Amino acid sequence: MKITYLKDHLFLNQVSAITRQYFAKCNPDEPKNDPPANPKERYGIEVLVGIGNIISCLDQLYFSIDMLPGYNKKNLPEKMNRYDYVVYGVENYYLRFTSVYDRCLRLVNIVFRLGLPERQCKNDTIIKNTHIQNKSIFKSLTKLDKFTSNFRFLRNTISHNKTYSEKCLDEIGSYYYLLEVEDDIAKRFHKYLNLEMNKNVINKKEQFKEHLVKLETLVEIFFDSLIEPFNLILKNQS
């Protein structure tokens, strides 16, 4: 399975180097005797966790794309048919896709040491913060927000209202319902609708990959914008 190339980003490498300095002093066999992290090490660890949350989400988006066509009844819950499996995968993709931006806002909160609770890391509190405005990070976040907002309606619908819905999938879902109750008419269309599901999955994979490539590019620009402020704030940790 493919993973995000951002694991090789300079920002992540710089932050990782700082945290390695601390963990090199620790003993996994006697964690109670580990020395306390100094301010620079603690700052590096906090930022690394924030970056990791974004990287992990991007990886999981790739996993969800790769898994979309992989329906295998033997390895799934007994009552989960192919329609259930595909809808589950599509919903999972959209929920994670929009959460990348939310995690980017939280990372800004960490890097700039704004001290906001996670639930308050919103556009109004992050992008409009005086530490952020008129910086390259402001531009990168604005572009990320604009791009991911195209998918936010879907995310909110899935989260709060109803199952993901589109005409083709809805029709296939109706067929699977009839098949479960052993409807003879549904059985006659089994091969045809299975082919339709294959087409739907292939199209979804292509769309999702295109979206994810754009998202990664915007996150890369966002990471680029954090290198300078991170290094400046790091120097002031004492």
N, CA and C of each residue as an Amber inpcrd file, in Angstrom:
protein
   714
   0.8250000  -1.1950000   0.0000000   0.0000000   0.0000000   0.0000000
   0.8650000   1.2530000   0.0000000   0.4330000   2.2770000  -0.7140000
   1.1900000   3.5180000  -0.7810000   0.9830000   4.3450000   0.4750000
   2.0110000   5.0870000   0.8480000   1.9080000   6.0330000   1.9580000
   2.3560000   7.4070000   1.4700000   2.0980000   8.4150000   2.2650000
   2.4070000   9.7800000   1.8500000   3.9120000  10.0370000   1.7700000
   4.3110000  10.7480000   0.7510000   5.7200000  11.1090000   0.5770000
   6.1630000  12.1700000   1.5770000   5.2310000  12.7800000   2.2810000
   5.5680000  13.8390000   3.2290000   6.3140000  13.3180000   4.4560000
   6.4410000  12.0140000   4.5620000   7.2530000  11.4560000   5.6470000
   8.7270000  11.8020000   5.4730000   9.0900000  12.2500000   4.2770000
  10.4770000  12.6540000   4.0030000  10.6480000  14.1690000   4.0100000
   9.6430000  14.9050000   4.4690000   9.7160000  16.3590000   4.4220000
  10.7630000  16.8940000   5.3970000  11.4190000  17.9910000   5.0030000
  12.4690000  18.6050000   5.8110000  11.9680000  18.9870000   7.2040000
  10.7690000  19.5080000   7.2950000  10.2120000  19.9230000   8.5860000
  10.1410000  18.7470000   9.5470000   9.6300000  17.6380000   9.0640000
   9.5370000  16.4370000   9.8980000  10.9220000  15.9420000  10.2940000
  11.8610000  15.9820000   9.3700000  13.2160000  15.5250000   9.6760000
  13.8770000  16.3910000  10.7440000  13.6800000  17.6980000  10.6660000
  14.2700000  18.5980000  11.6670000  13.6850000  18.3650000  13.0470000
  12.3760000  18.2270000  13.1060000  11.7150000  18.0070000  14.3910000
  12.1000000  16.6410000  14.9650000  12.1910000  15.6400000  14.1010000
  12.5590000  14.2970000  14.5430000  13.9640000  14.2730000  15.1380000
  14.8730000  15.0520000  14.5520000  16.2550000  15.0910000  15.0500000
  16.3010000  15.5790000  16.4950000  15.4580000  16.5360000  16.8290000
  15.4260000  17.0770000  18.1970000  14.8970000  16.0390000  19.1740000
  13.8540000  15.3450000  18.7800000  13.2720000  14.3470000  19.6770000
  14.2040000  13.1460000  19.8560000  14.9810000  12.8270000  18.8280000
  15.9360000  11.7240000  18.9620000  16.9750000  12.0180000  20.0320000
  17.3480000  13.2720000  20.1420000  18.3300000  13.6540000  21.1600000
  17.8290000  13.3100000  22.5590000  16.5310000  13.5060000  22.7580000
  15.9680000  13.1900000  24.0700000  15.8430000  11.6810000  24.2620000
  15.2800000  10.9760000  23.2830000  15.0550000   9.5410000  23.4400000
  16.3670000   8.7660000  23.5280000  17.4590000   9.3330000  23.0050000
  18.7650000   8.6870000  23.1250000  19.2250000   8.6330000  24.5820000
  18.6920000   9.5360000  25.3890000  19.0530000   9.5840000  26.8080000
  18.1550000   8.7020000  27.6690000  17.1190000   8.1580000  27.0490000
  16.1390000   7.3680000  27.7990000  16.4420000   5.8710000  27.7180000
  15.9650000   5.1470000  28.7040000  16.1500000   3.6990000  28.7700000
  14.7800000   3.0290000  28.7420000  14.4410000   2.3290000  27.6520000
  13.1140000   1.7050000  27.5600000  12.8810000   0.6320000  28.6240000
  13.9770000   0.1000000  29.1910000  13.8370000  -0.9270000  30.2300000
  13.5670000  -0.3140000  31.6100000  13.8870000   0.9690000  31.7760000
  13.6560000   1.6450000  33.0550000  13.0670000   3.0380000  32.8040000
  11.8690000   3.0900000  32.2430000  11.2680000   4.3870000  31.8730000
  11.0650000   5.3180000  33.0580000  10.9440000   4.7780000  34.2660000
  10.7290000   5.6250000  35.4370000  11.9490000   6.4940000  35.7370000
  13.1060000   6.0580000  35.2630000  14.3450000   6.7980000  35.5230000
  14.7420000   7.7140000  34.3610000  13.8600000   7.8600000  33.3670000
  14.1870000   8.7270000  32.2370000  14.3120000  10.1750000  32.7150000
  15.3050000  10.9040000  32.1980000  15.4600000  12.3080000  32.5900000
  14.3180000  13.1510000  32.0270000  13.9290000  14.2160000  32.6830000
  12.8890000  15.0910000  32.1160000  13.4100000  15.7770000  30.8570000
  12.5390000  15.9660000  29.9200000  12.9350000  16.6550000  28.6850000
  13.1520000  18.1310000  28.9770000  14.1940000  18.7000000  28.3750000
  14.4030000  20.1400000  28.5370000  13.4000000  20.8800000  27.6530000
  13.2670000  22.1890000  27.7680000  12.2430000  22.9250000  27.0040000
  12.3130000  22.7130000  25.4970000  13.5210000  22.6610000  24.9310000
  13.6380000  22.4570000  23.4890000  13.1740000  21.0560000  23.0980000
  13.5450000  20.0700000  23.9150000  13.1350000  18.6960000  23.6260000
  11.6290000  18.5340000  23.7750000  11.0660000  19.1350000  24.8220000
   9.6230000  19.0510000  25.0300000   8.8680000  19.7070000  23.8690000
   9.3660000  20.8410000  23.4330000   8.7510000  21.5390000  22.2950000
   8.8120000  20.6580000  21.0510000   9.9700000  20.0390000  20.8060000
  10.1270000  19.1690000  19.6470000   9.1780000  17.9800000  19.6880000
   9.0270000  17.3920000  20.8690000   8.1290000  16.2400000  21.0130000
   6.6820000  16.6410000  20.7280000   6.2640000  17.7830000  21.2590000
   4.8880000  18.2450000  21.0510000   4.6110000  18.5050000  19.5720000
   5.5800000  19.1460000  18.8970000   5.4040000  19.4330000  17.4700000
   5.3990000  18.1320000  16.6630000   6.2600000  17.1900000  17.0390000
   6.3170000  15.9140000  16.3270000   4.9850000  15.1680000  16.4170000
   4.3650000  15.2020000  17.5820000   3.0560000  14.5570000  17.7370000
   2.0330000  15.2080000  16.8060000   2.0650000  16.5450000  16.7310000
   1.1370000  17.2650000  15.8470000   1.3540000  16.9140000  14.3830000
   2.6150000  16.8460000  13.9640000   2.9230000  16.4610000  12.5800000
   2.4660000  15.0230000  12.3340000   2.7390000  14.1610000  13.3180000
   2.3780000  12.7560000  13.1850000   0.8880000  12.5480000  12.9740000
   0.0780000  13.3660000  13.6110000  -1.3740000  13.2570000  13.4410000
  -1.7970000  13.5490000  12.0040000  -1.1070000  14.4870000  11.3680000
  -1.4140000  14.8160000   9.9700000  -0.9150000  13.7150000   9.0360000
   0.3310000  13.2830000   9.2540000   0.9260000  12.2400000   8.4250000
   0.0970000  10.9620000   8.4980000  -0.3080000  10.6020000   9.7090000
  -1.1010000   9.3870000   9.8990000  -2.4130000   9.4590000   9.1290000
  -3.0540000  10.6220000   9.1490000  -4.3220000  10.7860000   8.4470000
  -4.1350000  10.6520000   6.9340000  -3.0530000  11.2050000   6.4020000
  -2.7730000  11.0830000   4.9740000  -2.4990000   9.6260000   4.6030000
  -1.7520000   8.9250000   5.4300000  -1.5010000   7.4970000   5.1880000
  -2.8130000   6.7210000   5.1550000  -3.6830000   7.0080000   6.1110000
  -4.9590000   6.2900000   6.1850000  -5.8500000   6.5840000   4.9820000
  -5.7160000   7.7640000   4.4120000  -6.4500000   8.0640000   3.1790000
  -5.9590000   7.1760000   2.0410000  -4.6450000   6.9780000   1.9680000
  -4.1110000   6.0690000   0.9550000  -4.5800000   4.6430000   1.2040000
  -4.5940000   4.2380000   2.4760000  -5.0560000   2.8900000   2.8020000
  -6.5220000   2.7010000   2.3840000  -7.3400000   3.7160000   2.6410000
  -8.7620000   3.5900000   2.3180000  -8.9750000   3.4740000   0.8120000
  -8.1490000   4.1570000   0.0150000  -8.2360000   4.0430000  -1.4430000
  -7.8530000   2.6350000  -1.8890000  -6.7480000   2.1290000  -1.3430000
  -6.2740000   0.8020000  -1.7280000  -7.2430000  -0.3000000  -1.3070000
  -7.9410000  -0.0820000  -0.2000000  -8.8320000  -1.1100000   0.3220000
 -10.2150000  -1.0960000  -0.3270000 -10.5520000  -0.0280000  -1.0290000
 -11.9000000   0.1300000  -1.5690000 -12.3430000  -1.0390000  -2.4480000
 -11.4810000  -1.5550000  -3.3510000 -11.9260000  -2.6720000  -4.1840000
 -11.7040000  -4.0440000  -3.5410000 -11.2340000  -4.0670000  -2.2880000
 -10.7900000  -5.3190000  -1.6880000 -11.8240000  -6.0790000  -0.8930000
 -13.0750000  -6.0610000  -1.3110000 -14.1220000  -6.7700000  -0.5710000
 -13.8470000  -8.2710000  -0.5650000 -13.7820000  -8.8380000   0.6230000
 -13.5850000 -10.2790000   0.7810000 -14.4860000 -10.7530000   1.9070000
 -15.5520000 -11.3950000   1.5480000 -16.5830000 -11.7710000   2.5130000
 -16.0300000 -12.5980000   3.6630000 -15.0060000 -13.4140000   3.4030000
 -14.4550000 -14.3060000   4.4290000 -13.8140000 -13.5290000   5.5800000
 -13.2920000 -12.3260000   5.2810000 -12.5560000 -11.5710000   6.2950000
 -13.3580000 -10.4390000   6.9180000 -14.6740000 -10.4170000   6.6600000
 -15.5030000  -9.3130000   7.1270000 -16.6510000  -9.8220000   7.9920000
 -17.3020000  -8.9140000   8.7340000 -18.4580000  -9.3320000   9.5280000
 -19.4840000 -10.0650000   8.6770000 -20.1840000 -10.9840000   9.2620000
 -21.0760000 -11.8980000   8.5350000 -22.1020000 -11.1780000   7.6730000
 -22.6920000 -10.1150000   8.1660000 -23.7750000  -9.4440000   7.4590000
 -23.3120000  -8.2770000   6.5770000 -22.0150000  -8.0960000   6.4380000
 -21.5000000  -6.9680000   5.6630000 -21.3710000  -7.3640000   4.1920000
 -22.2800000  -6.8650000   3.3360000 -22.1960000  -7.1750000   1.9120000
 -21.2920000  -6.1660000   1.2070000 -21.1500000  -6.3210000  -0.1000000
 -20.2140000  -5.4600000  -0.8190000 -20.6600000  -4.0020000  -0.8150000
 -21.9530000  -3.7660000  -0.8990000 -22.4680000  -2.4010000  -0.8410000
 -22.0980000  -1.7600000   0.4960000 -22.3180000  -2.4630000   1.5960000
 -21.9650000  -1.9490000   2.9190000 -20.4740000  -1.6060000   2.9860000
 -19.6750000  -2.5010000   2.4170000 -18.2180000  -2.3420000   2.4600000
 -17.7730000  -1.0900000   1.7070000 -18.3280000  -0.8870000   0.5070000
 -17.9340000   0.2660000  -0.3240000 -18.3930000   1.5680000   0.3270000
 -19.6250000   1.6080000   0.8050000 -20.1280000   2.8240000   1.4540000
 -19.3060000   3.1360000   2.7020000 -18.9670000   2.1150000   3.4610000
 -18.1120000   2.3020000   4.6450000 -16.7770000   2.9340000   4.2450000
 -16.1820000   2.4370000   3.1470000 -14.8990000   2.9580000   2.6960000
 -14.9900000   4.3890000   2.1950000 -16.0510000   4.6990000   1.4560000
 -16.2510000   6.0490000   0.9230000 -16.4540000   7.0450000   2.0700000
 -17.2970000   6.6730000   3.0200000 -17.5480000   7.5620000   4.1580000
 -16.2700000   7.7730000   4.9650000 -15.5170000   6.7200000   5.1790000
 -14.2640000   6.8240000   5.9220000 -13.3040000   7.7850000   5.2320000
 -13.2650000   7.7170000   3.9020000 -12.3830000   8.5990000   3.1370000
 -12.7580000  10.0580000   3.3440000 -14.0360000  10.3910000   3.1830000
 -14.4660000  11.7860000   3.3020000 -14.2960000  12.3180000   4.7290000
 -14.5430000  11.4780000   5.7130000 -14.3830000  11.9190000   7.0980000
 -12.9220000  12.2490000   7.3990000 -12.0230000  11.4370000   6.9170000
 -10.5950000  11.6660000   7.1690000 -10.0420000  12.8060000   6.3140000
 -10.5670000  12.9170000   5.0970000 -10.0560000  13.9380000   4.1760000
 -10.1760000  15.3300000   4.7900000 -11.3300000  15.6570000   5.3050000
 -11.5470000  16.9910000   5.8610000 -10.8780000  17.1630000   7.2200000
 -10.6020000  16.0590000   7.9070000  -9.9600000  16.1860000   9.2180000
  -8.4950000  16.5860000   9.1060000  -7.9040000  16.4280000   7.9080000
  -6.5060000  16.8440000   7.7180000  -6.3610000  18.3310000   8.0160000
  -7.2960000  19.1280000   7.5220000  -7.2180000  20.5710000   7.7600000
  -7.3620000  20.8890000   9.2470000  -8.2620000  20.2060000   9.9140000
  -8.4390000  20.4240000  11.3570000  -7.1410000  20.1330000  12.1070000
  -6.4370000  19.1060000  11.6920000  -5.1780000  18.7320000  12.3440000
  -4.0800000  19.7510000  12.0360000  -4.1550000  20.3520000  10.8510000
  -3.1900000  21.4070000  10.5110000  -3.3870000  22.6210000  11.4150000
  -4.6300000  22.9680000  11.7010000  -4.9020000  24.0760000  12.6150000
  -4.3540000  23.7870000  14.0040000  -4.4900000  22.5480000  14.4410000
  -3.9720000  22.1810000  15.7610000  -2.4460000  22.2370000  15.7910000
  -1.8170000  21.8860000  14.6710000  -0.3630000  21.9530000  14.6140000
   0.1190000  23.4010000  14.7100000  -0.5780000  24.3170000  14.0770000
  -0.2280000  25.7390000  14.1860000  -0.3080000  26.1740000  15.6480000
  -1.3200000  25.7280000  16.3290000  -1.4870000  26.0460000  17.7520000
  -0.2780000  25.5760000  18.5580000   0.2430000  24.4130000  18.2030000
   1.3990000  23.8560000  18.9080000   2.6770000  24.6060000  18.5470000
   2.9050000  24.7870000  17.2410000   4.1500000  25.4250000  16.7900000
   4.2830000  26.8350000  17.3570000   3.2110000  27.5970000  17.3130000
   3.2560000  28.9840000  17.7750000   2.9590000  29.1310000  19.2670000
   2.7460000  27.9800000  19.9330000   2.5040000  27.9800000  21.3700000
   1.3820000  28.9350000  21.7610000   0.2780000  28.8220000  21.0440000
  -0.8590000  29.7040000  21.2990000  -1.6060000  29.3090000  22.5690000
  -1.4890000  28.0530000  22.9490000  -2.0910000  27.6030000  24.1970000
  -3.5910000  27.3940000  24.1530000  -4.1470000  27.2140000  22.9590000
  -5.5940000  27.0180000  22.8410000  -5.9660000  25.5500000  23.0670000
  -7.0830000  25.2760000  23.7320000  -7.5910000  23.9000000  23.7990000
  -7.9090000  23.4120000  22.3840000  -7.7910000  22.1190000  22.1450000
  -8.0010000  21.5890000  20.7980000  -9.3440000  21.9990000  20.2110000
 -10.3840000  21.9830000  21.0180000 -11.7230000  22.2950000  20.5080000
 -11.8470000  23.7510000  20.0510000 -10.8930000  24.5990000  20.4590000
 -10.9240000  26.0000000  20.0510000 -10.0060000  26.2930000  18.8690000
  -9.3950000  25.2710000  18.3200000  -8.5070000  25.4720000  17.1660000
  -9.3390000  25.5320000  15.8860000  -9.9650000  26.6590000  15.6800000
 -10.8260000  26.8850000  14.5300000 -10.2390000  27.9960000  13.6670000
 -10.8640000  28.2350000  12.5150000 -10.4040000  29.2990000  11.6240000
 -10.3270000  30.6470000  12.3310000 -11.3720000  30.9720000  13.0750000
 -11.4340000  32.2890000  13.7200000 -10.3110000  32.4940000  14.7300000
  -9.9030000  31.4370000  15.3980000  -8.8820000  31.5750000  16.4360000
  -7.4600000  31.3670000  15.9120000  -7.3220000  30.6390000  14.8150000
  -5.9780000  30.3520000  14.2820000  -5.6100000  31.3030000  13.1510000
  -6.3760000  31.2970000  12.0680000  -6.0130000  32.1070000  10.9020000
  -6.0420000  33.5990000  11.2240000  -6.9630000  34.0200000  12.0940000
  -7.0670000  35.4430000  12.4180000  -6.1500000  35.8660000  13.5590000
  -5.3610000  34.9270000  14.0690000  -4.4350000  35.2530000  15.1440000
  -3.3270000  36.1710000  14.6220000  -2.9250000  37.1470000  15.4180000
  -1.9190000  38.1280000  14.9720000  -0.5690000  37.4870000  14.6850000
  -0.2820000  36.3250000  15.2860000   0.9760000  35.6330000  15.0230000
   1.0040000  34.9960000  13.6310000  -0.1740000  34.7910000  13.0760000
  -0.2930000  34.0600000  11.8200000  -0.4900000  34.9730000  10.6250000
  -1.2110000  36.0560000  10.7990000  -1.5510000  36.9180000   9.6760000
  -0.3050000  37.5350000   9.0350000  -0.4280000  37.7760000   7.7400000
   0.6550000  38.3770000   6.9480000   1.8960000  37.5020000   6.8700000
   1.7230000  36.1970000   7.0490000   2.8230000  35.2520000   6.9220000
   2.4730000  34.2360000   5.8420000   3.5100000  33.5190000   5.3650000
   3.2690000  32.5020000   4.3440000   2.3520000  31.4070000   4.8760000
   2.3830000  31.1940000   6.1830000   1.5100000  30.1800000   6.7710000
   0.0460000  30.5610000   6.6230000  -0.2450000  31.8410000   6.6920000
  -1.6260000  32.3170000   6.5050000  -2.1180000  31.9430000   5.1060000
  -1.2760000  32.1630000   4.1100000  -1.6490000  31.8470000   2.7340000
  -1.8340000  30.3390000   2.5450000  -0.9410000  29.5620000   3.1350000
  -1.0340000  28.1110000   2.9670000  -2.2870000  27.5550000   3.6350000
  -2.6290000  28.0690000   4.8100000  -3.8340000  27.6130000   5.4990000
  -5.0950000  28.0260000   4.7420000  -5.0740000  29.2330000   4.1890000
  -6.2330000  29.7160000   3.4330000  -6.5020000  28.8300000   2.2230000
  -5.4410000  28.4260000   1.5340000  -5.5930000  27.5470000   0.3710000
  -6.0840000  26.1620000   0.7950000  -5.5530000  25.6620000   1.8900000
  -5.9980000  24.3670000   2.4110000  -7.4750000  24.4090000   2.7850000
  -7.8590000  25.4700000   3.4470000  -9.2470000  25.6270000   3.8710000
 -10.1800000  25.6710000   2.6610000  -9.7940000  26.4460000   1.6550000
 -10.6180000  26.5870000   0.4560000 -10.7910000  25.2400000  -0.2450000
  -9.7140000  24.4750000  -0.3450000  -9.7830000  23.1930000  -1.0480000
 -10.6140000  22.1690000  -0.2660000 -10.3540000  22.0360000   1.0150000
 -11.0650000  21.0230000   1.8070000 -12.5220000  21.3980000   2.0580000
 -12.8410000  22.6930000   1.9720000 -14.2320000  23.1070000   2.1920000
 -15.1610000  22.5300000   1.1300000 -14.6030000  22.1770000  -0.0290000
 -15.4140000  21.5650000  -1.0780000 -15.9830000  20.2140000  -0.6490000
 -15.3440000  19.6000000   0.3450000 -15.7530000  18.2700000   0.7900000
 -16.4250000  18.3020000   2.1620000 -16.4930000  19.4880000   2.7530000
 -16.9990000  19.5830000   4.1240000 -18.4920000  19.2980000   4.2180000
 -19.2460000  19.6630000   3.1760000 -20.6750000  19.3850000   3.1960000
 -20.9240000  17.8780000   3.2590000 -20.1590000  17.1350000   2.4590000
 -20.2870000  15.6800000   2.4790000 -19.9340000  15.1320000   3.8580000
 -18.8410000  15.6230000   4.4250000 -18.4170000  15.1680000   5.7510000
 -19.4990000  15.4310000   6.7860000 -20.0630000  16.6190000   6.7740000
 -21.0830000  16.9780000   7.7580000 -22.3610000  16.1580000   7.5680000
 -22.6960000  15.9070000   6.3080000 -23.8810000  15.0900000   6.0250000
 -23.7040000  13.6850000   6.5740000 -22.5240000  13.1050000   6.3290000
 -22.2370000  11.7560000   6.7990000 -22.1950000  11.7080000   8.3270000
 -21.6000000  12.7290000   8.9250000 -21.4250000  12.7360000  10.3800000
 -22.7370000  12.9200000  11.1280000 -23.6210000  13.7470000  10.5880000
 -24.7680000  14.1700000  11.3850000 -26.1340000  13.7490000  10.8450000
 -26.2170000  13.4500000   9.5570000 -27.5500000  13.2800000   8.9960000
 -27.8580000  11.8760000   8.4800000 -27.0760000  11.4060000   7.5110000
 -27.4560000  10.1500000   6.8750000 -26.2580000   9.4710000   6.2230000
 -26.4980000   8.2610000   5.7370000 -25.4880000   7.4920000   5.0350000
 -25.1300000   8.1700000   3.7120000 -23.8670000   8.0130000   3.2900000
 -23.4460000   8.5680000   2.0060000 -24.3770000   8.0600000   0.9030000
 -24.7830000   8.9620000   0.0240000 -25.7790000   8.6140000  -0.9850000
 -25.4130000   9.1840000  -2.3420000 -25.5700000   8.3630000  -3.3700000
 -25.5140000   8.8100000  -4.7610000 -26.3300000   7.8090000  -5.5680000
 -26.8560000   8.2300000  -6.6830000 -27.8420000   7.4480000  -7.4160000
 -27.3880000   6.0200000  -7.6940000 -26.1660000   5.8800000  -8.2440000
 -25.6880000   4.5570000  -8.6270000 -25.5720000   3.6440000  -7.4140000
 -24.9620000   4.1260000  -6.3530000 -24.7930000   3.3130000  -5.1520000
 -26.1290000   2.9930000  -4.4990000 -27.0370000   3.9380000  -4.4900000
 -28.3540000   3.7070000  -3.8940000 -29.0840000   2.5740000  -4.6090000
 -28.9970000   2.5540000  -5.9330000 -29.6510000   1.4940000  -6.6980000
 -29.0230000   0.1330000  -6.3990000 -27.6920000   0.1210000  -6.3010000
 -27.0060000  -1.1250000  -5.9900000 -27.3550000  -1.5870000  -4.5710000
 -27.4850000  -0.6320000  -3.6540000 -27.8520000  -0.9670000  -2.2820000
 -29.2320000  -1.6120000  -2.2120000 -30.1640000  -1.1180000  -3.0120000
 -31.5050000  -1.6960000  -3.0530000 -31.4540000  -3.1320000  -3.5540000
 -30.6130000  -3.3540000  -4.5460000 -30.4430000  -4.7050000  -5.0810000
 -29.8960000  -5.6530000  -4.0100000 -28.8980000  -5.2100000  -3.2700000
 -28.3200000  -6.0680000  -2.2330000 -29.3320000  -6.3800000  -1.1370000
 -30.2020000  -5.4210000  -0.8530000 -31.2430000  -5.6740000   0.1450000
 -32.1720000  -6.7890000  -0.3450000 -32.5740000  -6.7030000  -1.6130000
 -33.4470000  -7.7290000  -2.1690000 -32.7490000  -9.0820000  -2.2240000
 -31.4560000  -9.0580000  -2.5130000 -30.6960000 -10.3050000  -2.5880000
 -30.6420000 -11.0010000  -1.2330000 -30.5400000 -10.2110000  -0.1580000
 -30.4640000 -10.7770000   1.1820000 -31.7600000 -11.4810000   1.5800000
 -32.8610000 -11.0080000   1.0270000 -34.1430000 -11.6650000   1.3260000
 -34.4900000 -12.6900000   0.2450000 -33.4560000 -13.0680000  -0.5390000
 -33.5720000 -14.1180000  -1.5500000 -34.6250000 -13.8120000  -2.6100000
 -34.6050000 -12.5890000  -3.0710000 -35.5160000 -12.1850000  -4.1310000
 -35.0200000 -12.7370000  -5.4730000 -35.8700000 -13.4860000  -6.1600000
 -35.4690000 -14.1310000  -7.4160000 -35.1270000 -13.1280000  -8.5070000
 -35.8380000 -11.9900000  -8.5340000 -35.5560000 -10.9660000  -9.5420000
 -34.1670000 -10.3810000  -9.3280000 -33.8240000 -10.1230000  -8.0890000
 -32.5030000  -9.5710000  -7.7810000 -31.3960000 -10.5130000  -8.2160000
 -31.5980000 -11.8060000  -8.0270000 -30.5730000 -12.7840000  -8.3930000
 -30.2730000 -12.7500000  -9.8830000 -31.2990000 -12.4640000 -10.6880000
 -31.1040000 -12.4200000 -12.1420000 -30.1570000 -11.3020000 -12.5500000
 -30.0990000 -10.2300000 -11.7520000 -29.2700000  -9.0690000 -12.0890000
 -27.9240000  -9.0740000 -11.3480000 -27.5950000 -10.1800000 -10.7160000
 -26.3860000 -10.2390000  -9.8880000 -25.1310000  -9.8770000 -10.6770000
 -24.9410000 -10.4960000 -11.8150000 -23.7310000 -10.2520000 -12.6050000
 -23.6720000  -8.8120000 -13.1000000 -24.7930000  -8.3050000 -13.6150000
 -24.8340000  -6.9560000 -14.1530000 -24.5150000  -5.9150000 -13.0750000
 -25.1480000  -6.0320000 -11.9260000 -24.9490000  -5.0490000 -10.8660000
 -23.5650000  -5.1750000 -10.2240000 -23.0170000  -6.3730000 -10.2710000
 -21.6490000  -6.5460000  -9.7800000 -20.6730000  -5.7930000 -10.6750000
 -20.9210000  -5.8300000 -11.9750000 -20.0890000  -5.0760000 -12.9180000
 -20.2550000  -3.5750000 -12.6980000 -21.4760000  -3.1410000 -12.4020000
 -21.7270000  -1.7280000 -12.1320000 -20.9790000  -1.2760000 -10.8740000
 -20.9530000  -2.1470000  -9.8810000 -20.2110000  -1.8110000  -8.6590000
 -18.7200000  -1.6990000  -8.9560000 -18.2000000  -2.5790000  -9.8050000
 -16.7870000  -2.5090000 -10.1860000 -16.4690000  -1.1650000 -10.8420000
 -17.3440000  -0.7190000 -11.7470000 -17.1450000   0.5710000 -12.4110000
 -17.1700000   1.7130000 -11.3850000 -18.1020000   1.6300000 -10.4740000
 -18.2280000   2.6680000  -9.4560000 -16.9760000   2.7540000  -8.6010000
 -16.4530000   1.6130000  -8.2050000 -15.2570000   1.5740000  -7.3640000
 -14.0460000   2.1170000  -8.1090000 -13.8990000   1.7410000  -9.3830000
 -12.7720000   2.2320000 -10.1880000 -12.8350000   3.7560000 -10.3120000
 -14.0150000   4.2780000 -10.5830000 -14.1810000   5.7360000 -10.7010000
 -13.8670000   6.4350000  -9.3850000 -14.3410000   5.8460000  -8.2890000
 -14.0850000   6.4310000  -6.9720000 -12.5900000   6.4750000  -6.6750000
 -11.8890000   5.3930000  -6.9880000 -10.4520000   5.3500000  -6.7330000
  -9.7270000   6.4510000  -7.4990000 -10.0910000   6.6410000  -8.7470000
  -9.4410000   7.6710000  -9.5650000  -9.7280000   9.0690000  -9.0150000
 -10.9790000   9.3120000  -8.6290000 -11.3380000  10.6100000  -8.0530000
 -10.5910000  10.8490000  -6.7470000 -10.5850000   9.8480000  -5.8920000
  -9.9490000   9.9920000  -4.5810000  -8.4500000  10.2420000  -4.7060000
  -7.8080000   9.5380000  -5.6100000  -6.3710000   9.7330000  -5.8130000
  -6.0710000  11.1560000  -6.2740000  -6.8910000  11.6540000  -7.1910000
  -6.7100000  13.0270000  -7.6880000  -6.8690000  14.0350000  -6.5460000
  -7.8920000  13.8380000  -5.7240000  -8.0980000  14.7200000  -4.5720000
  -6.9130000  14.6670000  -3.6160000  -6.4370000  13.4610000  -3.3570000
  -5.3910000  13.2830000  -2.3550000  -4.0570000  13.8780000  -2.8010000
  -3.7560000  13.7720000  -4.0830000  -2.5250000  14.3790000  -4.6070000
  -2.5540000  15.8910000  -4.4040000  -3.6990000  16.5110000  -4.6590000
  -3.8330000  17.9560000  -4.4540000  -3.7070000  18.3060000  -2.9730000
  -4.3290000  17.4910000  -2.1410000  -4.2640000  17.7370000  -0.6960000
  -2.8310000  17.6410000  -0.1940000  -2.1200000  16.6290000  -0.6190000
  -0.7170000  16.4560000  -0.2010000   0.1370000  17.6570000  -0.6060000
  -0.0740000  18.1500000  -1.8150000   0.6960000  19.2960000  -2.2970000
   0.4670000  20.5140000  -1.4090000  -0.7900000  20.7260000  -1.0110000
  -1.1170000  21.8710000  -0.1490000  -0.5530000  21.6870000   1.2600000
  -0.5630000  20.4650000   1.7510000   0.0240000  20.2050000   3.0730000
   1.5380000  20.3840000   3.0120000   2.1420000  20.0130000   1.8980000
   3.5880000  20.2070000   1.7310000   3.9400000  21.6900000   1.8210000
   3.1650000  22.5360000   1.1670000   3.3850000  23.9820000   1.2270000
   3.1910000  24.4830000   2.6610000   2.1940000  23.9430000   3.3280000
   1.9310000  24.2800000   4.7310000   3.1290000  23.9080000   5.6110000
   3.6790000  22.7230000   5.4330000   4.8620000  22.3040000   6.1860000
   6.0450000  23.2290000   5.9010000   6.2200000  23.5940000   4.6240000
   7.3010000  24.5150000   4.2480000   7.2070000  25.8170000   5.0470000
   5.9820000  26.3050000   5.2090000   5.7760000  27.6030000   5.8650000
   6.0480000  27.5530000   7.3690000   6.0970000  26.3540000   7.9380000
   6.2950000  26.2180000   9.3830000   7.7590000  26.0950000   9.7950000
   8.6340000  25.8410000   8.8430000  10.0410000  25.6020000   9.1830000
  10.6780000  26.8150000   9.8580000  10.5390000  27.9770000   9.2570000
  11.1710000  29.1780000   9.8200000  10.6170000  29.5400000  11.1980000
   9.2970000  29.6550000  11.3780000   8.7970000  29.9890000  12.7140000
   9.1430000  28.9380000  13.7600000   9.1530000  27.6800000  13.3660000
   9.5250000  26.6280000  14.3170000  10.9460000  26.8260000  14.8090000
  11.8700000  27.0740000  13.9020000  13.2680000  27.2400000  14.2940000
  13.4820000  28.4930000  15.1420000  12.7480000  29.5590000  14.8480000
  12.8500000  30.7810000  15.6480000  12.3330000  30.5650000  17.0600000
  11.2020000  29.9000000  17.1830000  10.6380000  29.6530000  18.5230000
  11.4870000  28.6450000  19.2740000  12.0550000  27.6820000  18.5680000
  12.9250000  26.6990000  19.1970000  14.1130000  27.3670000  19.8870000
  14.7030000  28.3510000  19.2270000  15.8640000  29.0490000  19.7960000
  15.5360000  29.7660000  21.1090000  14.2850000  30.1460000  21.2520000
  13.8780000  30.8690000  22.4530000  13.4370000  29.9690000  23.6020000
  13.4840000  28.6550000  23.3720000  13.1180000  27.7300000  24.4470000
  14.3210000  27.5250000  25.3600000  14.1440000  27.7980000  26.6160000
  15.2800000  27.6660000  27.5490000  14.7680000  27.2880000  28.9340000
